[in-house]
């Protein structure tokens, strides 16, 4: 298993992109680009369990895949990790108590209460012992801060053992503050700045998603290391659009 978690805790710069399309060939093509990790989106992306499984089977050994679960609950976290994900991203975690539950669901006993099964992650039983002995040290648990309530309790959340990174969700954060779509509003930026300062003072790795390299650059400049730039569908569209523009501009 790729030890993405250790690289994250070592504050290595990890450059990734978002996977939303269910066709495994798209992920397979992007796996050759050189990304450090994939953010596989099962929250907003139309990915069912069988499609997640196909993506992980296709690229999981080449590029570590961290799956954003549709709901940060025990069932989804268990299911995704059993498929062989290298970590989970938990959305809408708006209290320290919820964050503590998420951590527990990602860790086997005695560190947590993750359910034990024989699934793809365990080599369908053939690598059971090896997997359960290493999983707690290698599975990344990323908590999203994307609501004003999460911002207000961030000082306590970063103290939890087992929270490996905080990923900012600027659009949902802005919406929770009554500022739909205004991710550059002064109050929204102040909330993000508060999370940034708290995480940096506690040496908690920080992550950010942006639609392109330009959007994430300011956060990389601030020391964010878990970076998600671009989306598979947007990359496909922009690449085709650029090609067409070049063709038309020549004639």
Backbone as numpy.savetxt, mean C-alpha at the origin, in Angstrom:
# Nx Ny Nz CAx CAy CAz Cx Cy Cz
10.41 -15.47 0.25 9.56 -14.26 0.25 10.44 -13.01 0.25
10.06 -12.03 -0.58 10.75 -10.74 -0.56 10.56 -10.10 0.82
11.65 -9.58 1.40 11.49 -8.92 2.69 11.32 -7.42 2.49
10.20 -7.07 1.90 9.88 -5.66 1.68 9.76 -4.94 3.01
9.24 -5.62 4.01 9.05 -4.99 5.32 10.37 -4.50 5.88
11.42 -5.30 5.79 12.70 -4.88 6.34 13.25 -3.68 5.59
13.09 -3.68 4.28 13.54 -2.53 3.49 12.76 -1.28 3.88
11.49 -1.46 4.17 10.65 -0.35 4.61 11.12 0.18 5.95
11.37 -0.72 6.89 11.82 -0.32 8.22 13.22 0.29 8.18
14.01 -0.08 7.18 15.34 0.50 7.00 15.30 1.85 6.30
14.10 2.31 6.01 13.88 3.61 5.36 14.51 3.69 3.98
14.54 2.56 3.28 14.96 2.59 1.88 13.89 3.29 1.05
14.31 3.95 0.00 13.35 4.56 -0.93 12.76 3.45 -1.79
11.46 3.26 -1.69 10.76 2.19 -2.40 9.78 2.82 -3.39
10.07 2.67 -4.66 9.28 3.29 -5.71 8.32 2.28 -6.30
7.03 2.61 -6.24 6.02 1.69 -6.74 5.00 2.38 -7.62
4.10 1.58 -8.15 2.98 2.10 -8.92 1.74 1.31 -8.54
0.58 1.85 -8.90 -0.68 1.23 -8.49 -1.21 0.30 -9.57
-1.65 -0.88 -9.14 -2.25 -1.86 -10.03 -3.75 -1.89 -9.76
-4.54 -1.64 -10.80 -6.00 -1.66 -10.66 -6.66 -2.58 -11.68
-5.97 -2.89 -12.76 -6.55 -3.68 -13.84 -6.41 -5.17 -13.55
-7.46 -5.91 -13.84 -7.49 -7.32 -13.46 -6.70 -8.23 -14.39
-6.37 -7.75 -15.58 -5.64 -8.58 -16.53 -4.20 -8.78 -16.06
-3.79 -10.01 -15.74 -2.44 -10.23 -15.21 -1.33 -9.78 -16.16
-1.61 -9.77 -17.47 -0.59 -9.35 -18.43 -0.13 -7.92 -18.18
-1.04 -7.07 -17.73 -0.66 -5.68 -17.44 0.37 -5.64 -16.32
0.12 -6.37 -15.25 1.07 -6.42 -14.14 2.38 -7.06 -14.58
2.27 -8.07 -15.43 3.47 -8.76 -15.92 4.36 -7.81 -16.72
3.74 -6.98 -17.54 4.49 -6.00 -18.33 5.15 -4.97 -17.42
4.40 -4.45 -16.45 4.94 -3.45 -15.54 6.03 -4.02 -14.64
5.98 -5.32 -14.40 7.00 -5.95 -13.54 8.39 -5.86 -14.15
8.46 -5.70 -15.46 9.76 -5.60 -16.13 10.33 -4.19 -16.12
9.55 -3.22 -15.64 10.00 -1.82 -15.66 11.07 -1.57 -14.61
10.95 -2.23 -13.45 11.94 -2.05 -12.40 11.41 -1.44 -11.12
10.10 -1.42 -10.93 9.53 -0.90 -9.68 9.96 -1.77 -8.50
10.08 -1.14 -7.34 10.45 -1.86 -6.12 9.27 -2.63 -5.54
8.06 -2.16 -5.82 6.87 -2.81 -5.27 5.64 -2.38 -6.04
4.58 -3.15 -5.89 3.29 -2.81 -6.48 2.26 -2.56 -5.38
1.51 -1.49 -5.54 0.34 -1.19 -4.70 -0.85 -1.77 -5.46
-1.34 -2.92 -5.03 -2.46 -3.58 -5.71 -3.75 -3.14 -5.03
-4.59 -2.44 -5.78 -5.74 -1.77 -5.16 -7.02 -2.59 -5.30
-7.40 -3.25 -4.20 -8.66 -3.98 -4.17 -9.76 -3.18 -3.47
-9.44 -1.93 -3.08 -10.46 -1.08 -2.47 -11.25 -0.35 -3.54
-10.56 0.45 -4.35 -11.23 1.19 -5.41 -11.13 0.47 -6.75
-10.14 -0.38 -6.92 -10.01 -1.15 -8.14 -11.00 -2.30 -8.18
-11.40 -2.74 -9.39 -12.42 -3.80 -9.53 -11.82 -5.20 -9.44
-11.06 -5.46 -8.40 -10.33 -6.73 -8.29 -11.03 -7.68 -7.32
-11.42 -8.83 -7.83 -11.99 -9.88 -7.01 -10.87 -10.79 -6.50
-11.21 -11.70 -5.60 -10.20 -12.57 -5.01 -9.46 -13.38 -6.06
-10.19 -13.93 -7.02 -9.55 -14.75 -8.05 -8.60 -13.92 -8.91
-8.95 -12.65 -9.12 -8.09 -11.78 -9.92 -6.85 -11.36 -9.14
-7.01 -11.12 -7.85 -5.84 -10.86 -6.99 -4.90 -12.05 -7.02
-5.48 -13.24 -6.93 -4.68 -14.46 -6.94 -3.88 -14.57 -8.23
-4.52 -14.26 -9.36 -3.84 -14.34 -10.66 -2.69 -13.35 -10.76
-2.90 -12.13 -10.25 -1.83 -11.12 -10.27 -0.66 -11.57 -9.41
-0.95 -12.07 -8.22 0.12 -12.51 -7.32 0.85 -13.72 -7.90
0.15 -14.61 -8.55 0.80 -15.76 -9.18 1.71 -15.32 -10.32
1.29 -14.27 -11.02 2.03 -13.83 -12.20 3.29 -13.04 -11.84
3.20 -12.15 -10.87 4.32 -11.23 -10.62 4.85 -11.26 -9.20
4.21 -12.01 -8.30 4.58 -11.94 -6.89 6.00 -12.33 -6.57
6.58 -13.21 -7.38 7.97 -13.61 -7.14 8.96 -12.61 -7.72
8.47 -11.72 -8.58 9.35 -10.74 -9.23 9.29 -9.37 -8.55
8.09 -8.94 -8.22 7.88 -7.64 -7.58 6.99 -7.84 -6.36
7.43 -7.40 -5.18 6.59 -7.53 -3.99 5.27 -6.79 -4.17
4.18 -7.46 -3.84 2.85 -6.89 -3.98 2.22 -6.63 -2.62
1.85 -5.39 -2.38 1.16 -5.02 -1.15 -0.27 -4.66 -1.55
-1.23 -5.34 -0.96 -2.63 -5.20 -1.39 -3.40 -4.28 -0.45
-4.05 -3.28 -1.04 -4.99 -2.48 -0.25 -6.32 -3.23 -0.23
-6.68 -3.68 0.96 -7.90 -4.46 1.10 -9.13 -3.57 0.97
-10.26 -4.12 0.52 -11.47 -3.30 0.38 -11.95 -2.74 1.71
-11.82 -3.55 2.75 -12.22 -3.17 4.10 -11.14 -3.66 5.05
-10.76 -2.83 6.00 -9.71 -3.22 6.94 -10.29 -4.09 8.04
-10.67 -5.32 7.66 -11.21 -6.24 8.64 -10.46 -7.56 8.62
-10.76 -8.41 9.58 -10.02 -9.66 9.74 -10.17 -10.59 8.54
-11.36 -10.67 7.98 -11.62 -11.60 6.88 -10.79 -11.24 5.66
-10.83 -9.96 5.26 -10.11 -9.56 4.06 -8.60 -9.63 4.25
-8.12 -9.23 5.39 -6.68 -9.27 5.64 -6.18 -10.71 5.60
-6.90 -11.61 6.24 -6.51 -13.03 6.23 -6.52 -13.58 4.81
-7.56 -13.28 4.06 -7.69 -13.80 2.70 -6.55 -13.33 1.80
-6.24 -12.04 1.86 -5.21 -11.46 1.00 -3.82 -12.00 1.37
-3.54 -12.11 2.65 -2.24 -12.63 3.06 -2.10 -14.11 2.70
-3.18 -14.86 2.81 -3.13 -16.27 2.43 -2.91 -16.45 0.94
-3.30 -15.46 0.14 -3.03 -15.51 -1.30 -1.55 -15.31 -1.61
-0.80 -14.78 -0.64 0.63 -14.58 -0.85 1.07 -13.14 -0.98
0.21 -12.20 -0.59 0.62 -10.79 -0.61 1.78 -10.57 0.35
2.64 -9.63 0.00 3.80 -9.31 0.83 3.47 -8.29 1.92
2.23 -7.85 1.93 1.78 -6.92 2.96 0.39 -6.43 2.64
-0.17 -5.68 3.57 -1.49 -5.11 3.34 -1.45 -3.61 3.61
-2.31 -2.91 2.90 -2.57 -1.49 3.16 -4.00 -1.42 3.67
-4.16 -0.90 4.87 -5.46 -0.86 5.53 -6.09 0.51 5.37
-7.19 0.63 4.61 -7.84 1.93 4.41 -8.78 2.28 5.54
-9.05 3.58 5.66 -10.06 4.08 6.60 -9.85 3.54 8.02
-8.62 3.62 8.47 -8.31 3.26 9.86 -8.27 4.57 10.64
-9.36 4.87 11.32 -9.54 6.21 11.88 -9.41 6.28 13.39
-8.90 5.19 13.99 -8.65 5.20 15.43 -7.45 4.32 15.73
-6.80 4.59 16.85 -5.67 3.77 17.26 -6.13 2.35 17.59
-7.34 2.22 18.11 -7.87 0.89 18.43 -8.02 0.05 17.17
-8.52 0.65 16.11 -8.66 -0.07 14.85 -7.29 -0.45 14.29
-6.34 0.46 14.38 -4.99 0.17 13.91 -4.39 -1.02 14.66
-4.62 -1.08 15.96 -4.12 -2.20 16.76 -4.75 -3.52 16.31
-6.03 -3.49 15.97 -6.69 -4.69 15.46 -6.08 -5.13 14.14
-5.84 -4.17 13.25 -5.25 -4.49 11.95 -3.90 -5.18 12.13
-3.08 -4.63 12.99 -1.77 -5.25 13.26 -1.96 -6.68 13.74
-2.88 -6.89 14.65 -3.12 -8.22 15.20 -3.55 -9.20 14.12
-4.36 -8.74 13.17 -4.85 -9.62 12.11 -3.77 -9.97 11.09
-2.67 -9.21 11.08 -1.59 -9.51 10.13 -0.50 -10.37 10.74
-0.56 -10.63 12.04 0.52 -11.35 12.73 -0.01 -12.66 13.32
0.80 -13.71 13.16 0.47 -14.98 13.80 0.74 -14.89 15.30
0.05 -15.74 16.06 0.27 -15.84 17.50 1.73 -16.23 17.76
2.33 -15.71 18.84 1.68 -14.96 19.92 1.63 -13.44 19.68
2.20 -12.97 18.56 2.22 -11.53 18.32 0.86 -10.99 17.89
-0.01 -11.86 17.39 -1.32 -11.42 16.92 -2.28 -12.58 16.87
-3.32 -12.41 16.05 -4.33 -13.45 15.97 -4.72 -13.75 14.53
-3.74 -13.71 13.63 -4.01 -14.08 12.24 -4.43 -15.54 12.17
-5.47 -15.79 11.37 -5.94 -17.15 11.19 -4.91 -18.00 10.46
-4.87 -19.28 10.78 -3.89 -20.20 10.22 -4.58 -21.13 9.23
-4.06 -21.17 8.01 -4.63 -22.04 6.99 -3.55 -22.65 6.11
-3.97 -23.41 5.13 -3.06 -23.98 4.14 -3.45 -23.39 2.79
-2.73 -22.37 2.37 -3.11 -21.64 1.17 -1.88 -21.43 0.28
-2.05 -20.57 -0.71 -0.96 -20.33 -1.65 0.28 -19.80 -0.94
0.10 -18.91 0.03 1.24 -18.34 0.75 2.08 -19.41 1.44
1.43 -20.50 1.82 2.10 -21.58 2.54 2.56 -22.69 1.60
2.61 -22.39 0.29 2.94 -23.44 -0.67 1.91 -24.54 -0.66
0.66 -24.16 -0.38 -0.45 -25.11 -0.29 -0.15 -26.22 0.71
0.59 -25.85 1.74 0.93 -26.79 2.80 2.36 -27.28 2.73
2.97 -27.22 1.56 4.32 -27.74 1.39 5.40 -26.91 2.06
5.11 -25.61 2.28 6.08 -24.71 2.92 5.47 -24.08 4.17
4.59 -24.83 4.81 3.83 -24.29 5.94 4.74 -23.80 7.05
5.64 -24.65 7.52 6.49 -24.28 8.66 7.38 -23.09 8.33
7.99 -23.13 7.15 8.87 -22.03 6.74 8.11 -20.71 6.70
6.88 -20.75 6.16 6.11 -19.52 6.01 5.68 -18.96 7.36
5.08 -19.79 8.21 4.55 -19.26 9.47 5.67 -18.78 10.39
6.87 -19.33 10.23 7.99 -18.89 11.06 8.58 -17.57 10.59
8.37 -17.23 9.32 8.98 -16.01 8.77 7.98 -14.88 8.52
6.70 -15.21 8.46 5.69 -14.24 8.03 5.64 -13.00 8.91
5.68 -13.16 10.22 5.57 -12.00 11.10 6.68 -10.99 10.86
7.85 -11.48 10.49 8.99 -10.59 10.25 8.99 -10.00 8.85
8.19 -10.57 7.95 8.28 -10.17 6.55 7.02 -9.53 5.98
5.89 -9.68 6.64 4.65 -9.09 6.13 4.56 -7.63 6.56
4.41 -6.74 5.59 4.32 -5.30 5.88 2.89 -4.91 6.22
2.75 -4.15 7.28 1.44 -3.64 7.72 1.45 -2.12 7.58
0.74 -1.63 6.58 0.71 -0.20 6.28 -0.68 0.34 6.62
-0.71 1.36 7.44 -1.96 1.98 7.87 -2.17 3.28 7.10
-3.36 3.45 6.54 -3.65 4.70 5.85 -4.20 5.74 6.82
-3.67 6.94 6.70 -4.19 8.10 7.42 -4.92 8.94 6.38
-6.23 8.80 6.34 -7.01 9.45 5.29 -8.32 10.03 5.81
-8.32 10.36 7.09 -9.49 10.99 7.70 -8.98 11.90 8.80
-9.70 12.97 9.06 -9.25 13.90 10.10 -9.18 13.21 11.46
-10.03 12.20 11.68 -9.95 11.45 12.94 -8.62 10.71 13.06
-8.14 10.17 11.94 -6.84 9.49 11.95 -5.71 10.46 12.24
-5.83 11.67 11.71 -4.83 12.70 11.96 -4.79 13.05 13.45
-5.95 13.13 14.05 -6.04 13.56 15.45 -5.51 12.51 16.43
-5.41 11.26 16.00 -4.88 10.23 16.90 -3.55 9.67 16.43
-2.90 10.35 15.49 -1.69 9.82 14.88 -0.56 9.64 15.88
-0.50 10.50 16.91 0.57 10.38 17.91 0.53 9.03 18.61
-0.66 8.51 18.85 -0.80 7.22 19.52 -0.63 6.07 18.53
-1.11 6.24 17.33 -1.04 5.17 16.33 0.40 4.81 16.00
1.27 5.80 15.88 2.66 5.51 15.50 3.43 4.80 16.61
2.87 4.77 17.80 3.53 4.07 18.92 3.25 2.57 18.92
2.30 2.14 18.10 1.91 0.74 18.09 3.00 -0.13 17.49
3.39 -1.17 18.19 4.35 -2.13 17.66 3.67 -2.91 16.54
4.28 -2.91 15.37 3.70 -3.64 14.25 3.14 -2.77 13.16
2.96 -1.48 13.42 2.63 -0.54 12.35 3.94 -0.20 11.65
4.04 -0.59 10.38 5.31 -0.46 9.68 5.43 0.82 8.87
4.31 1.44 8.52 4.34 2.69 7.77 2.96 3.33 7.83
2.95 4.64 7.63 1.71 5.41 7.50 1.65 5.93 6.07
0.54 5.63 5.40 0.34 6.08 4.03 -0.73 7.16 4.01
-0.37 8.35 3.55 -1.32 9.46 3.48 -2.33 9.23 2.36
-3.59 9.54 2.64 -4.64 9.50 1.63 -5.23 10.89 1.49
-4.65 11.75 0.68 -5.03 13.17 0.66 -6.46 13.44 0.21
-6.97 12.65 -0.72 -8.31 12.95 -1.24 -9.39 12.63 -0.21
-9.29 11.47 0.43 -10.27 11.15 1.47 -10.10 12.07 2.68
-8.86 12.43 2.97 -8.62 13.36 4.08 -9.31 14.69 3.81
-9.13 15.21 2.61 -9.76 16.48 2.25 -11.28 16.37 2.35
-11.83 15.26 1.88 -13.28 15.07 1.93 -13.79 15.04 3.37
-13.02 14.40 4.25 -13.44 14.32 5.66 -13.40 15.67 6.35
-12.69 16.62 5.75 -12.60 17.96 6.31 -13.56 18.92 5.62
-14.44 18.38 4.78 -15.39 19.22 4.07 -14.78 19.97 2.91
-13.68 19.45 2.37 -12.97 20.14 1.29 -12.73 19.17 0.13
-13.82 18.63 -0.40 -13.78 17.62 -1.44 -12.89 18.03 -2.62
-11.87 17.22 -2.89 -10.99 17.45 -4.02 -9.94 18.52 -3.82
-10.00 19.24 -2.71 -9.08 20.37 -2.48 -7.85 19.89 -1.70
-7.04 19.06 -2.34 -5.92 18.45 -1.63 -4.80 19.45 -1.34
-4.84 20.60 -2.00 -3.83 21.63 -1.73 -4.39 22.77 -0.89
-5.56 22.57 -0.31 -6.13 23.56 0.60 -5.21 23.72 1.82
-5.15 24.90 2.36 -4.22 25.19 3.46 -4.49 24.30 4.67
-5.76 24.08 5.00 -6.08 23.25 6.16 -5.71 21.79 5.93
-5.94 21.32 4.71 -5.57 19.94 4.37 -4.06 19.77 4.43
-3.34 20.71 3.88 -1.88 20.65 3.91 -1.36 20.73 5.34
-2.04 21.49 6.18 -1.63 21.58 7.58 -1.82 20.24 8.28
-2.91 19.53 7.96 -3.15 18.21 8.54 -2.09 17.22 8.07
-1.75 17.27 6.79 -0.70 16.40 6.25 0.63 16.72 6.91
0.90 18.00 7.09 2.16 18.41 7.72 2.24 17.90 9.15
1.12 17.88 9.84 1.10 17.37 11.22 1.46 15.89 11.23
0.85 15.12 10.34 1.16 13.68 10.25 2.63 13.49 9.90
3.12 14.29 8.97 4.52 14.18 8.55 5.46 14.41 9.73
5.22 15.45 10.49 6.11 15.78 11.61 6.06 14.72 12.70
4.87 14.22 13.00 4.74 13.18 14.03 5.47 11.92 13.60
5.28 11.51 12.36 5.93 10.29 11.87 7.44 10.45 11.82
7.89 11.59 11.37 9.34 11.79 11.28 9.98 11.83 12.66
9.30 12.40 13.63 9.87 12.47 14.98 9.92 11.09 15.63
9.04 10.19 15.20 9.02 8.84 15.75 9.71 7.83 14.83
10.30 8.35 13.74 11.00 7.51 12.75 10.07 6.48 12.11
8.82 6.86 11.94 7.85 6.01 11.26 7.92 6.26 9.75
8.15 5.24 8.93 8.17 5.42 7.48 6.85 6.00 6.97
6.97 6.87 5.98 5.81 7.57 5.43 5.63 7.23 3.96
4.37 7.12 3.55 4.07 6.84 2.15 3.08 7.83 1.58
3.11 7.96 0.24 2.22 8.90 -0.43 1.93 8.39 -1.83
0.68 8.58 -2.27 0.30 8.25 -3.64 0.09 9.53 -4.43
0.61 9.53 -5.66 0.37 10.62 -6.58 0.13 10.07 -7.97
-0.61 10.80 -8.78 -0.96 10.29 -10.10 0.23 10.24 -11.05
1.30 10.99 -10.71 2.50 10.95 -11.54 3.71 11.35 -10.70
4.88 11.35 -11.33 6.11 11.65 -10.61 6.11 13.06 -10.04
5.53 14.00 -10.77 5.49 15.39 -10.31 4.69 15.51 -9.01
3.63 14.73 -8.89 2.76 14.82 -7.71 3.44 14.31 -6.45
4.31 13.31 -6.59 4.95 12.72 -5.40 6.28 13.38 -5.05
6.85 14.14 -5.97 8.18 14.71 -5.74 8.28 15.56 -4.48
7.30 16.44 -4.19 7.41 17.25 -2.97 7.48 16.40 -1.70
6.82 15.26 -1.71 6.81 14.39 -0.53 8.10 13.57 -0.44
8.63 13.20 -1.57 9.95 12.56 -1.57 11.00 13.52 -1.02
10.85 14.80 -1.37 11.79 15.81 -0.88 11.70 15.97 0.64
10.53 15.62 1.22 10.35 15.70 2.67 10.77 14.43 3.39
11.22 13.44 2.63 11.69 12.21 3.26 10.73 11.04 3.21
9.63 11.17 2.50 8.73 10.03 2.31 9.46 8.95 1.52
9.35 7.72 1.97 10.11 6.64 1.33 9.25 5.57 0.67
7.98 5.47 1.04 7.07 4.50 0.42 6.25 5.25 -0.63
6.72 5.21 -1.86 6.20 6.09 -2.90 5.39 5.30 -3.91
4.21 5.82 -4.22 3.35 5.24 -5.25 3.09 6.31 -6.30
3.62 6.11 -7.49 3.46 7.10 -8.55 2.80 6.45 -9.76
1.66 6.99 -10.13 0.98 6.50 -11.32 0.07 5.32 -11.06
-0.76 5.06 -12.05 -1.72 3.96 -12.03 -1.60 3.22 -13.36
-1.74 1.91 -13.32 -1.57 1.13 -14.55 -2.44 1.64 -15.70
-3.71 1.92 -15.42 -4.62 2.38 -16.47 -4.19 3.73 -17.03
-3.76 4.64 -16.15 -3.29 5.95 -16.61 -2.02 5.83 -17.42
-1.12 4.94 -17.00 0.13 4.74 -17.74 -0.16 4.21 -19.14
-1.10 3.29 -19.24 -1.49 2.74 -20.54 -2.07 3.82 -21.43
-2.95 4.62 -20.86 -3.60 5.67 -21.63 -2.61 6.75 -22.05
-1.77 7.20 -21.10 -0.84 8.30 -21.42 0.20 7.86 -22.43
0.65 6.60 -22.33 1.62 6.11 -23.30 1.05 6.08 -24.71
-0.19 5.60 -24.83 -0.83 5.56 -26.14 -1.10 6.97 -26.66
-1.54 7.86 -25.76 -1.84 9.24 -26.16 -0.58 9.96 -26.63
0.53 9.73 -25.94 1.79 10.36 -26.33 2.24 9.87 -27.70
2.10 8.58 -27.94 2.48 8.02 -29.23 1.63 8.62 -30.35
0.33 8.70 -30.12 -0.57 9.26 -31.13 -0.26 10.73 -31.38
0.03 11.48 -30.30 0.36 12.89 -30.45 1.61 13.07 -31.30
2.62 12.24 -31.07 3.86 12.34 -31.84 3.61 12.02 -33.31
2.78 11.03 -33.56 2.47 10.68 -34.95 1.77 11.82 -35.67
0.80 12.41 -34.99 0.03 13.48 -35.63 0.83 14.76 -35.78
1.75 15.00 -34.85 2.53 16.24 -34.91 3.53 16.22 -36.06
3.81 15.06 -36.59 4.79 14.94 -37.68 4.16 15.12 -39.06
2.81 15.18 -39.10 2.14 15.28 -40.40 0.99 16.27 -40.35
